[in-house]
Amino acid sequence: MARGPLTTRPASGEGELTAPSEISRATYRRRWLVTFVLLVALASAWSLVTPPGGGPDEPAHAIKAAAVAGGELTGDPYPPVGGGALVVEAPASLDALDPTCFAFQSGISASCRPSYEGPDGDKEIVTTAGVSPPAYYAIVGGPLQLVPSLDGLYLARLIGGVVAAALVATAVQLAAAARSRFLVVAVAVSWTPMAASLAGVVNPSSLELSAGVLVWVSGLLLVRPHPLPPWLERRLIWHFAAASVLFVLSRQLSPLLLACIVGAVALAAPRARLRALVADRRTWVAAGAVGVATLFAAWWLLANPVKEDTAAAATAVSGRHALSTSFGYFGTLYEQMIGIFGWLDARPPAGVVLSWTVAIGVLVVLGAAVGSRRLVLALVAVTAVSVVVPGLLAASQMDEHGIIFQGRYILPLGAGVVLLAGRAVDEAGRELVDRLSRVVVLVLALTVVAHLVAIWFAARRFAVGVGGPVFFVREGWTPGISLAVPLAMAFVAVPGFAWWCWRTSLAGASSPDPGAGTSAEPAGGHGSEEPEAGGPTGPSGATDDRATAGASPAQVGP
């Protein structure tokens, strides 16, 4: 089997494909570090504006994380609640995270709690996240076990934010290194305020969402029909494997979502590219690692099933009514994917959803209009599945659990709609991408305004309640420092991240693009599948030196 970088040739007469001008690894690392710092700052801002226990189901996840860090992966059943509730041994101080006084009550601020200090020692505590897969909790649980106080909670939040930032920063810079400008922009759009807020609290959705973005980006670049710099080709397969392992182990629904993502990436791939991947030994090593992780995830689900939720029995419905209710609920799920924070009680102004929807719509319309047939087909398929899967899953659970499905559960798949659209525009050719440069600015500007409004109103809800003053930083609940500090961090990190995505996406934009006028599928035409002629360059898939020769330092960009 081939071991060299995976490249394909065009059919005779179509012109020689050339790799994008190659950036140095040092430049890649520097750009990655800047992206990472900006994303950590954003996650930290969300962490500080969200009160302890104020993230979705955060007390349950914090208790589970502390128990896993203490060596208790599951626990004892707790029939009065049912669902995923188990009794575990955890620091007694975590009982103080109970947000009952303000959760689901948007008019009441988090200052209703006089103290977040709890007793010392361990005790048996009920967690509704008891049967959740342990991987995420093992990553963030150490501080909750070793520093059982608010300091431990904020440290656990920081670890989760650092992991999420590292994964998303990698996705951004892989796309930038591949000269895939609209894919870079699509990553920024897919990292919605909801995703960023989850990176700031203790919740396994943070790992699932960030790993999911990297799975999508590395997968789409792996099946790109045009050659990439050899070092980037070698790196992609391992990034895809590592992200897939983290993803499939993060939540109960993750194995199903990973199967959907892999299927969509395969649908978007040229047949010649798929054959080249199958012929490469590294693909099988990576697939083996992902397969082992998937088998463990499947075993965990079978060994730790979610039982009937006794507390939700009053809202349980079944049959045709369950289907109509679940599909009628999709509008709310979509809002939640963009951002309804806290315990679904911190809804930002409607303009946030509207602005983000316009940004998504611009990318999707462009991708559908100019993309190749295979990418448009994958885009339509993922859009349909993102609507159908939550409807069917929510309906199937309503008779036992009531309405429990949330938008963040399907967001890792829904993000693929935007990412596929971005990749479709990039493959339409450099000339078209250059003409659409103002669209990049528009889309990123919309996300900046929407995200800043979202975090401001979320902070306001927690500090003074939704009926409190709009300018509130000197009033109500604070995280121990003035809320002006995390808000200032956000007002630097959000536009900084957007600007940095724009800048890195432009690097080398003037260099020749492999997709401009050489793809066997006409740009903007939804033409027939590209010819199958070609395959791995050379008899063993080694890189053709002509693919990367001639890139001058001037082409590398800043």
C-alpha positions as CSV (number, residue, x, y, z in Angstrom):
1,M,0.0,0.0,0.0
2,A,1.1,3.6,-0.7
3,R,2.7,5.6,2.1
4,G,3.5,8.8,0.3
5,P,1.3,11.9,0.3
6,L,-2.0,11.3,-1.5
7,T,-2.2,13.2,-4.8
8,T,-4.1,12.8,-8.0
9,R,-3.5,13.8,-11.6
10,P,-6.0,15.4,-13.9
11,A,-7.0,13.5,-17.0
12,S,-4.9,14.1,-20.1
13,G,-5.4,17.4,-21.7
14,E,-6.8,19.1,-18.6
15,G,-3.6,20.7,-17.5
16,E,-1.2,19.8,-14.7
17,L,-2.5,20.4,-11.1
18,T,-0.1,22.2,-8.8
19,A,-0.1,22.3,-5.0
20,P,-0.9,25.6,-3.2
21,S,2.2,27.6,-2.3
22,E,3.5,26.0,0.8
23,I,3.8,27.8,4.1
24,S,6.5,26.8,6.5
25,R,5.7,24.7,9.6
26,A,7.0,27.6,11.8
27,T,4.5,29.9,10.1
28,Y,1.7,27.4,10.6
29,R,2.6,27.0,14.3
30,R,2.7,30.8,14.8
31,R,-0.7,31.3,13.2
32,W,-2.1,28.4,15.2
33,L,-0.9,29.9,18.5
34,V,-2.6,33.3,17.7
35,T,-5.8,31.5,16.9
36,F,-5.6,29.4,20.0
37,V,-5.0,32.3,22.3
38,L,-8.0,34.2,20.9
39,L,-10.3,31.2,21.3
40,V,-9.1,30.6,24.9
41,A,-9.8,34.2,25.7
42,L,-13.3,33.9,24.2
43,A,-14.0,30.7,26.2
44,S,-12.7,32.3,29.3
45,A,-15.0,35.3,28.8
46,W,-18.0,33.0,28.6
47,S,-16.8,31.1,31.7
48,L,-16.6,34.3,33.7
49,V,-20.0,35.7,32.7
50,T,-21.7,32.3,33.5
51,P,-22.3,31.8,37.2
52,P,-21.3,28.5,38.8
53,G,-23.9,25.9,37.9
54,G,-25.2,28.3,35.2
55,G,-24.2,26.2,32.2
56,P,-26.7,23.6,30.9
57,D,-26.8,20.7,33.4
58,E,-23.4,21.9,34.7
59,P,-23.9,20.7,38.3
60,A,-24.6,17.1,37.1
61,H,-21.6,17.2,34.7
62,A,-19.3,18.6,37.4
63,I,-20.3,15.9,39.9
64,K,-19.8,13.2,37.2
65,A,-16.3,14.7,36.3
66,A,-15.2,14.7,40.0
67,A,-16.4,11.1,40.4
68,V,-14.6,9.9,37.2
69,A,-11.4,11.7,38.4
70,G,-11.8,9.8,41.7
71,G,-11.9,6.5,39.8
72,E,-15.7,5.9,39.8
73,L,-16.8,5.6,36.1
74,T,-20.5,4.9,36.8
75,G,-22.4,4.6,40.1
76,D,-25.5,3.1,41.7
77,P,-28.9,3.6,40.1
78,Y,-31.3,6.2,41.5
79,P,-34.8,5.0,40.6
80,P,-36.7,8.1,41.9
81,V,-35.3,10.1,39.0
82,G,-34.5,7.5,36.4
83,G,-33.0,8.5,33.1
84,G,-29.2,8.7,33.4
85,A,-29.2,9.4,37.1
86,L,-26.8,7.6,39.3
87,V,-25.5,8.0,42.9
88,V,-21.7,8.6,43.0
89,E,-19.1,9.6,45.5
90,A,-18.0,13.2,45.0
91,P,-16.8,16.2,47.0
92,A,-19.7,17.5,49.1
93,S,-18.9,21.0,48.1
94,L,-20.3,20.4,44.6
95,D,-23.8,20.3,46.1
96,A,-23.4,24.1,46.4
97,L,-23.6,24.4,42.6
98,D,-27.4,23.9,42.7
99,P,-28.8,26.7,40.5
100,T,-32.5,26.2,41.6
101,C,-33.0,29.7,42.7
102,F,-32.3,31.2,39.2
103,A,-32.4,28.3,36.6
104,F,-35.4,28.5,34.2
105,Q,-36.3,31.9,35.8
106,S,-34.9,34.5,33.4
107,G,-36.0,37.4,35.5
108,I,-34.0,36.3,38.6
109,S,-30.2,37.0,38.7
110,A,-27.6,34.5,39.9
111,S,-27.1,36.8,43.0
112,C,-30.0,35.0,44.6
113,R,-27.5,32.5,46.0
114,P,-25.9,33.9,49.1
115,S,-22.9,31.6,48.9
116,Y,-21.4,28.9,46.7
117,E,-19.3,27.4,49.5
118,G,-20.2,23.8,50.5
119,P,-19.1,21.4,53.3
120,D,-15.7,19.6,53.2
121,G,-15.2,15.9,52.5
122,D,-16.9,13.5,50.1
123,K,-20.5,12.3,50.1
124,E,-22.9,10.4,47.9
125,I,-24.5,12.7,45.4
126,V,-27.0,12.1,42.6
127,T,-25.9,13.1,39.1
128,T,-28.2,12.9,36.1
129,A,-25.1,12.5,33.9
130,G,-24.2,9.2,35.5
131,V,-24.3,7.0,32.4
132,S,-22.5,9.5,30.1
133,P,-19.3,8.3,28.5
134,P,-16.3,9.0,30.8
135,A,-13.7,10.5,28.3
136,Y,-14.6,14.2,28.6
137,Y,-15.0,13.9,32.4
138,A,-11.5,12.3,32.7
139,I,-10.1,15.3,30.9
140,V,-11.6,18.1,33.1
141,G,-12.3,16.2,36.3
142,G,-9.0,16.6,38.1
143,P,-9.4,20.1,39.5
144,L,-12.9,19.2,40.7
145,Q,-11.6,16.3,42.7
146,L,-8.3,17.9,43.9
147,V,-9.6,21.5,44.5
148,P,-13.2,21.0,45.6
149,S,-14.2,24.7,45.5
150,L,-15.1,27.4,43.0
151,D,-11.5,27.5,42.1
152,G,-11.7,23.9,41.0
153,L,-14.8,24.5,38.9
154,Y,-13.2,27.5,37.1
155,L,-10.0,25.4,36.5
156,A,-12.1,22.6,35.1
157,R,-13.9,25.1,32.8
158,L,-10.5,26.4,31.7
159,I,-9.2,23.0,30.8
160,G,-12.3,22.3,28.7
161,G,-12.0,25.7,27.0
162,V,-8.3,25.0,26.3
163,V,-9.1,21.7,24.7
164,A,-11.9,23.1,22.6
165,A,-9.7,26.1,21.5
166,A,-6.9,23.8,20.5
167,L,-9.2,21.7,18.3
168,V,-10.9,24.7,16.6
169,A,-7.7,26.5,16.1
170,T,-6.3,23.4,14.4
171,A,-9.3,23.3,12.1
172,V,-8.9,27.0,11.2
173,Q,-5.2,26.7,10.4
174,L,-5.5,23.5,8.4
175,A,-8.0,25.2,6.2
176,A,-5.8,28.3,5.9
177,A,-2.7,26.2,5.1
178,A,-4.8,24.5,2.3
179,R,-5.6,27.9,0.9
180,S,-9.3,27.2,1.5
181,R,-10.5,30.7,2.2
182,F,-14.2,30.1,2.5
183,L,-13.6,27.0,4.6
184,V,-11.8,29.2,7.1
185,V,-14.8,31.5,7.2
186,A,-17.1,28.6,7.5
187,V,-15.3,27.4,10.6
188,A,-15.9,30.9,12.2
189,V,-19.6,30.7,11.3
190,S,-19.9,27.1,12.6
191,W,-18.4,28.1,16.0
192,T,-21.7,29.7,17.1
193,P,-22.2,31.6,20.3
194,M,-23.8,28.5,21.7
195,A,-20.6,26.5,20.9
196,A,-18.4,29.2,22.4
197,S,-20.5,29.4,25.6
198,L,-20.3,25.6,26.1
199,A,-16.5,25.8,25.8
200,G,-16.7,28.0,28.9
201,V,-18.6,25.6,31.2
202,V,-18.3,22.0,32.3
203,N,-20.3,20.1,29.6
204,P,-19.2,17.3,27.2
205,S,-20.9,19.1,24.3
206,S,-17.9,21.4,24.4
207,L,-15.6,18.4,23.4
208,E,-18.1,17.0,20.9
209,L,-18.6,20.3,19.1
210,S,-14.9,21.3,18.8
211,A,-13.8,17.8,17.8
212,G,-16.7,17.7,15.3
213,V,-15.4,20.9,13.6
214,L,-12.0,19.3,13.2
215,V,-13.4,16.0,11.9
216,W,-15.3,17.9,9.2
217,V,-12.4,20.2,8.2
218,S,-9.7,17.5,8.1
219,G,-12.1,15.1,6.4
220,L,-13.1,17.6,3.7
221,L,-9.4,18.5,3.0
222,L,-8.5,14.8,2.9
223,V,-10.9,14.3,0.0
224,R,-10.0,17.5,-1.8
225,P,-9.4,16.7,-5.5
226,H,-6.3,18.9,-5.8
227,P,-2.8,18.3,-4.2
228,L,-1.7,19.9,-1.0
229,P,1.8,20.5,0.5
230,P,3.2,17.1,1.5
231,W,3.6,17.9,5.2
232,L,-0.1,18.9,5.3
233,E,-1.2,15.8,3.5
234,R,0.7,13.7,6.1
235,R,-0.8,15.7,9.0
236,L,-4.5,15.5,7.9
237,I,-5.1,11.8,8.3
238,W,-3.8,11.9,11.9
239,H,-5.8,15.0,12.8
240,F,-8.9,13.3,11.3
241,A,-8.2,10.2,13.4
242,A,-7.5,12.0,16.7
243,A,-10.5,14.3,16.3
244,S,-12.7,11.3,15.5
245,V,-11.6,9.4,18.5
246,L,-12.3,12.3,20.8
247,F,-15.6,13.0,19.1
248,V,-17.0,9.4,19.2
249,L,-16.1,9.1,22.9
250,S,-17.7,12.4,24.0
251,R,-21.4,11.8,24.2
252,Q,-24.0,9.0,23.7
253,L,-25.1,10.3,20.3
254,S,-21.6,10.8,18.9
255,P,-21.2,7.4,17.2
256,L,-24.3,8.0,15.1
257,L,-23.2,11.6,14.2
258,L,-19.7,10.4,13.3
259,A,-21.2,7.8,10.9
260,C,-23.3,10.6,9.3
261,I,-20.2,12.9,9.0
262,V,-18.0,10.1,7.4
263,G,-20.8,9.3,5.0
264,A,-21.2,12.9,4.0
265,V,-17.4,13.3,3.5
266,A,-17.3,10.1,1.4
267,L,-20.3,11.5,-0.7
268,A,-18.4,14.7,-1.3
269,A,-15.2,12.9,-2.4
270,P,-14.1,12.2,-6.0
271,R,-13.9,8.5,-6.6
272,A,-10.2,8.7,-7.5
273,R,-9.5,10.3,-4.2
274,L,-11.3,7.7,-2.3
275,R,-9.3,5.0,-4.1
276,A,-6.1,6.8,-3.2
277,L,-7.1,6.9,0.5
278,V,-8.1,3.3,0.6
279,A,-4.7,2.4,-1.0
280,D,-2.7,4.2,1.7
281,R,-1.6,2.2,4.7
282,R,-2.0,5.2,7.1
283,T,-5.7,5.3,6.3
284,W,-6.1,1.8,7.7
285,V,-4.1,2.6,10.8
286,A,-6.2,5.6,11.4
287,A,-9.4,3.7,10.7
288,G,-8.3,1.0,13.2
289,A,-7.9,3.6,16.0
290,V,-11.3,5.2,15.2
291,G,-12.9,1.7,15.0
292,V,-11.6,0.7,18.4
293,A,-12.9,3.9,19.9
294,T,-16.2,3.4,18.3
295,L,-16.5,-0.1,19.5
296,F,-15.8,1.1,23.1
297,A,-18.4,3.8,22.7
298,A,-21.0,1.2,21.5
299,W,-20.1,-1.1,24.4
300,W,-20.5,1.7,26.8
301,L,-24.0,2.6,25.5
302,L,-25.1,-1.0,25.7
303,A,-23.7,-1.5,29.2
304,N,-25.1,1.8,30.5
305,P,-28.5,2.4,29.0
306,V,-30.6,5.4,29.8
307,K,-33.6,4.3,31.7
308,E,-37.1,5.8,31.7
309,D,-37.1,9.3,33.1
310,T,-39.5,9.3,36.0
311,A,-39.4,13.1,36.3
312,A,-40.4,13.6,32.6
313,A,-43.3,11.2,32.7
314,A,-45.8,14.1,32.9
315,T,-44.7,15.5,29.5
316,A,-44.3,12.2,27.8
317,V,-46.2,11.7,24.5
318,S,-46.2,9.0,21.9
319,G,-47.3,8.0,18.4
320,R,-48.2,10.5,15.7
321,H,-48.4,13.3,18.2
322,A,-44.8,12.7,19.2
323,L,-43.7,13.0,15.6
324,S,-45.7,16.2,15.0
325,T,-44.5,17.7,18.2
326,S,-40.8,16.9,17.6
327,F,-40.7,18.2,14.0
328,G,-42.7,21.3,15.1
329,Y,-40.0,21.9,17.6
330,F,-37.2,22.3,15.0
331,G,-37.4,26.1,15.0
332,T,-36.5,26.1,18.7
333,L,-33.7,23.6,18.1
334,Y,-32.3,25.9,15.4
335,E,-32.4,28.9,17.8
336,Q,-30.6,26.7,20.4
337,M,-27.9,25.8,17.9
338,I,-27.0,29.5,17.5
339,G,-27.6,30.4,21.1
340,I,-30.0,30.1,24.0
341,F,-27.8,30.0,27.0
342,G,-27.8,28.8,30.6
343,W,-30.7,26.6,31.4
344,L,-32.4,27.7,28.2
345,D,-33.4,30.8,30.0
346,A,-31.0,33.3,28.5
347,R,-32.4,34.1,25.1
348,P,-30.6,36.9,23.2
349,P,-32.4,39.4,21.0
350,A,-33.9,38.0,17.8
351,G,-31.3,40.0,15.8
352,V,-28.6,37.5,17.0
353,V,-30.3,34.5,15.3
354,L,-31.2,36.7,12.3
355,S,-27.7,37.9,11.7
356,W,-26.2,34.4,12.1
357,T,-28.9,33.0,9.8
358,V,-27.9,35.6,7.1
359,A,-24.3,34.6,7.5
360,I,-25.2,30.9,7.1
361,G,-27.5,31.6,4.2
362,V,-24.9,33.6,2.3
363,L,-22.5,30.7,2.5
364,V,-25.0,28.0,1.7
365,V,-26.5,29.8,-1.3
366,L,-23.1,30.5,-2.7
367,G,-22.0,26.9,-2.2
368,A,-25.1,25.5,-3.8
369,A,-24.8,27.9,-6.7
370,V,-21.2,27.4,-7.7
371,G,-20.3,24.0,-6.1
372,S,-19.6,20.8,-7.8
373,R,-22.4,18.2,-8.0
374,R,-20.8,15.9,-5.4
375,L,-20.4,18.7,-2.9
376,V,-23.9,20.1,-3.5
377,L,-25.3,16.6,-3.1
378,A,-23.5,16.2,0.2
379,L,-24.7,19.6,1.3
380,V,-28.4,18.7,0.6
381,A,-28.0,15.3,2.3
382,V,-26.5,16.8,5.5
383,T,-29.2,19.5,5.6
384,A,-31.9,16.9,5.3
385,V,-30.4,14.6,7.9
386,S,-29.9,17.5,10.3
387,V,-33.7,18.1,10.2
388,V,-34.8,14.5,10.1
389,V,-32.5,12.9,12.7
390,P,-33.4,15.2,15.6
391,G,-37.1,14.9,14.8
392,L,-37.0,11.1,14.8
393,L,-34.8,10.8,17.8
394,A,-36.9,13.3,19.8
395,A,-40.1,11.5,18.9
396,S,-38.6,8.1,19.8
397,Q,-37.7,9.4,23.3
398,M,-40.9,11.3,24.1
399,D,-42.8,8.4,25.4
400,E,-40.2,7.8,28.2
401,H,-38.4,11.1,28.6
402,G,-40.7,13.8,27.3
403,I,-39.2,16.7,25.3
404,I,-35.5,16.6,26.2
405,F,-33.7,17.0,22.8
406,Q,-31.7,20.2,22.4
407,G,-30.2,22.0,19.5
408,R,-26.6,21.4,20.8
409,Y,-27.1,17.7,20.4
410,I,-27.3,18.0,16.6
411,L,-25.1,21.0,16.1
412,P,-22.0,18.9,15.3
413,L,-23.8,17.5,12.3
414,G,-25.6,20.8,11.4
415,A,-22.2,22.6,11.3
416,G,-21.3,20.4,8.4
417,V,-23.9,22.3,6.2
418,V,-21.8,25.5,6.6
419,L,-18.5,23.7,6.2
420,L,-19.5,21.9,3.1
421,A,-20.8,25.1,1.6
422,G,-17.5,26.9,2.3
423,R,-15.5,24.0,0.7
424,A,-17.8,24.1,-2.3
425,V,-17.1,27.8,-2.9
426,D,-13.4,27.2,-2.6
427,E,-13.4,24.4,-5.2
428,A,-15.1,26.7,-7.7
429,G,-11.8,28.3,-8.4
430,R,-9.5,31.1,-7.1
431,E,-10.8,33.7,-9.6
432,L,-14.3,33.4,-8.3
433,V,-13.1,33.3,-4.6
434,D,-11.2,36.5,-5.2
435,R,-14.2,38.2,-6.6
436,L,-16.2,37.2,-3.5
437,S,-13.7,38.7,-1.1
438,R,-16.3,41.3,0.1
439,V,-18.6,38.4,1.0
440,V,-16.0,37.1,3.5
441,V,-16.0,40.5,5.2
442,L,-19.8,40.7,5.3
443,V,-20.1,37.2,6.8
444,L,-17.4,37.7,9.4
445,A,-18.9,41.1,10.4
446,L,-22.3,39.6,10.9
447,T,-20.8,37.0,13.3
448,V,-18.9,39.6,15.2
449,V,-21.9,41.8,15.9
450,A,-24.2,38.8,16.7
451,H,-21.7,37.2,19.1
452,L,-21.0,40.4,21.0
453,V,-24.7,41.1,21.4
454,A,-25.2,37.5,22.5
455,I,-22.5,37.5,25.3
456,W,-23.6,40.9,26.5
457,F,-27.2,39.8,26.9
458,A,-26.2,36.5,28.5
459,A,-24.1,38.3,31.0
460,R,-27.0,40.7,31.7
461,R,-29.4,37.9,32.3
462,F,-27.1,36.3,34.9
463,A,-26.1,39.6,36.6
464,V,-29.4,41.4,36.9
465,G,-32.1,39.2,35.1
466,V,-33.6,39.9,31.7
467,G,-35.6,42.8,33.1
468,G,-32.6,44.5,34.6
469,P,-30.7,47.5,33.1
470,V,-28.9,47.1,29.8
471,F,-25.8,48.6,31.3
472,F,-25.2,46.5,34.3
473,V,-21.5,45.9,34.9
474,R,-21.6,47.6,38.3
475,E,-24.7,45.8,39.5
476,G,-25.9,42.4,40.5
477,W,-24.0,39.1,40.4
478,T,-20.3,39.1,39.6
479,P,-17.8,36.2,39.3
480,G,-15.6,37.9,42.0
481,I,-14.3,40.5,39.5
482,S,-16.1,43.2,37.6
483,L,-18.1,41.8,34.6
484,A,-16.4,44.6,32.7
485,V,-13.3,42.3,32.6
486,P,-14.7,39.3,30.8
487,L,-16.8,41.5,28.5
488,A,-13.7,43.4,27.6
489,M,-12.0,40.1,26.8
490,A,-14.9,39.2,24.6
491,F,-14.9,42.6,22.8
492,V,-11.2,41.9,22.0
493,A,-11.4,38.1,21.3
494,V,-14.5,38.1,19.0
495,P,-13.4,40.7,16.5
496,G,-9.8,39.5,16.9
497,F,-10.8,36.0,15.9
498,A,-12.8,37.2,12.9
499,W,-10.0,39.5,11.8
500,W,-7.4,36.7,12.2
501,C,-9.6,34.3,10.2
502,W,-9.8,36.9,7.4
503,R,-6.1,37.6,7.5
504,T,-4.9,34.0,7.5
505,S,-7.5,33.1,4.8
506,L,-6.0,35.7,2.5
507,A,-2.4,34.4,3.0
508,G,-1.2,33.3,-0.4
509,A,-4.5,34.2,-2.1
510,S,-2.6,35.7,-5.1
511,S,-0.9,32.4,-5.8
512,P,-2.2,30.1,-8.5
513,D,-5.1,27.9,-7.3
514,P,-5.3,24.3,-8.3
515,G,-9.0,24.6,-8.7
516,A,-9.0,27.5,-11.1
517,G,-9.8,26.1,-14.5
518,T,-8.3,22.7,-13.9
519,S,-10.9,20.7,-12.1
520,A,-12.7,18.1,-14.2
521,E,-16.0,19.4,-12.8
522,P,-16.7,22.9,-14.2
523,A,-16.9,25.5,-11.5
524,G,-20.5,26.6,-11.0
525,G,-21.8,23.9,-13.2
526,H,-22.8,20.8,-11.1
527,G,-21.1,18.9,-13.9
528,S,-20.5,15.2,-14.2
529,E,-18.2,13.4,-11.9
530,E,-14.5,14.0,-12.6
531,P,-12.7,11.4,-14.7
532,E,-11.4,8.4,-12.8
533,A,-8.2,8.5,-14.7
534,G,-5.2,8.9,-12.5
535,G,-4.8,7.9,-8.9
536,P,-1.8,8.1,-6.6
537,T,1.1,9.8,-8.4
538,G,3.7,7.3,-9.4
539,P,3.6,3.6,-8.9
540,S,3.5,3.7,-5.1
541,G,1.6,7.0,-4.5
542,A,4.8,9.1,-4.0
543,T,4.5,12.8,-4.5
544,D,5.3,14.2,-8.0
545,D,7.9,16.8,-7.3
546,R,6.3,19.0,-10.0
547,A,3.3,19.4,-7.7
548,T,5.2,21.4,-5.1
549,A,8.1,22.8,-7.0
550,G,8.4,26.5,-7.7
551,A,6.7,28.0,-4.6
552,S,8.7,31.1,-3.9
553,P,9.0,32.8,-0.5
554,A,6.9,35.7,-1.9
555,Q,4.0,33.3,-2.4
556,V,4.0,32.1,1.2
557,G,2.3,35.2,2.6
558,P,2.8,36.8,6.0
